[in-house]
Amino acid sequence: MSTKEKILEEVVLEEAIYNQNEIVMYNDDVNTFDHVIDTLIRVCNHTAEQAEQCSLIVHYNGKCTVKTGPYDELKPQCTQLLEAGLSAEIF
């Protein structure tokens, strides 16, 4: 691989990293842990362990990034979280 190809590869990788958005979920006093966990499994394709960890982070820290990726992929997932009564937004 030439130096030019390596630099181009690094630029593409850097762009991919910086073009990632996040769904941040916030704590509320309404939803149960079970509802949050079930919703994260269904909507964000989390494992049970991931979903449980995110629910605990949200509970104790007030918020948690639950998913990262391109905006176009996150938008429908964030909408589903909101429709399930969870508080979330995309950054």
C-alpha positions in Angstrom: 0.0 0.0 0.0 1.4 3.4 -1.0 1.7 6.3 1.4 -1.0 8.1 -0.6 -3.4 5.1 -0.1 -2.6 5.0 3.6 -3.4 8.7 4.0 -6.6 8.3 2.1 -7.6 5.3 4.2 -6.9 7.3 7.4 -9.1 10.2 6.2 -12.0 7.9 5.3 -11.7 6.2 8.7 -11.6 9.5 10.5 -14.7 10.7 8.5 -16.5 7.5 9.5 -15.7 8.0 13.1 -16.8 11.7 13.2 -20.0 11.1 11.2 -21.4 9.0 13.9 -24.4 10.3 15.8 -25.7 9.1 19.1 -29.1 8.3 20.6 -29.0 9.6 24.2 -31.7 8.3 26.5 -32.7 10.2 29.6 -34.0 9.2 33.0 -37.7 9.7 33.9 -39.9 8.8 36.9 -42.5 7.0 34.7 -41.0 3.9 33.0 -40.1 0.7 34.7 -36.7 -1.0 34.3 -38.4 -3.9 32.6 -40.1 -1.6 30.0 -36.8 0.2 29.3 -34.9 -3.0 29.0 -37.5 -4.7 26.7 -37.7 -1.6 24.5 -33.9 -1.3 24.1 -33.7 -5.0 23.2 -36.5 -4.6 20.6 -35.6 -1.2 19.1 -31.8 -1.0 19.4 -31.0 -4.7 19.2 -29.3 -4.7 22.5 -28.6 -7.9 24.3 -30.4 -8.3 27.7 -27.1 -7.5 29.5 -26.5 -4.3 27.3 -30.1 -3.1 27.9 -29.8 -3.7 31.6 -26.5 -1.9 31.9 -27.9 1.1 29.9 -31.0 1.2 32.1 -28.9 1.4 35.2 -26.6 4.1 33.7 -29.7 6.1 32.8 -31.1 5.6 36.3 -28.0 6.6 38.2 -26.4 9.2 35.8 -29.6 10.7 34.3 -28.6 9.8 30.7 -26.8 7.3 28.6 -25.8 6.9 25.0 -27.7 3.8 23.9 -26.9 3.6 20.2 -24.4 5.2 17.8 -24.4 5.2 14.0 -25.4 7.3 10.9 -28.3 9.7 11.5 -30.5 8.0 8.9 -30.3 4.7 10.8 -30.8 6.3 14.2 -33.8 8.4 13.4 -36.4 5.6 13.1 -35.0 4.0 16.3 -35.2 7.2 18.2 -38.7 7.7 17.0 -39.6 4.2 18.3 -38.1 4.9 21.7 -40.1 8.1 21.9 -43.3 6.3 20.8 -42.6 3.7 23.6 -42.7 6.6 26.1 -39.0 6.9 26.7 -37.1 10.2 26.6 -34.4 10.3 24.0 -32.8 12.5 21.3 -30.1 12.3 18.6 -26.8 14.2 18.8 
